[in-house]
Amino acid sequence: MDIQIIVDMVGGAILAVLGWFARELWSAVKTLQTNLHKLEVDLPSRYVSKDEYGSSIKEIKDICSKIFDKLDALEHRKADK
């Protein structure tokens, strides 16, 4: 076999592998773009609304207030003894 034929075959094989790899990358990028678009559309519906956040924080503050009141009562009872 002539050296030129071998070089052409190796070059063709390398180009075929590079072409396959480029096609796989292209399809992966397209899939990622589709998924990103779906995420951009769905994400705002998953945010916590201000009302939900406010009511949750109010509950936590009320619980903390009750705990602090109990601690103050225990402290005053302990101080009276």
Secondary structure as the mmCIF struct_conf table of DSSP 4:
data_model
#
loop_
_struct_conf.conf_type_id
_struct_conf.id
_struct_conf.beg_label_comp_id
_struct_conf.beg_label_asym_id
_struct_conf.beg_label_seq_id
_struct_conf.end_label_comp_id
_struct_conf.end_label_asym_id
_struct_conf.end_label_seq_id
HELX_RH_AL_P HELX_RH_AL_P1 ILE A 3 ASP A 42
HELX_RH_3T_P HELX_RH_3T_P1 LEU A 43 ARG A 46
BEND BEND1 TYR A 47 TYR A 47
HELX_LH_PP_P HELX_LH_PP_P1 VAL A 48 SER A 49
HELX_RH_AL_P HELX_RH_AL_P2 LYS A 50 ASP A 80
#
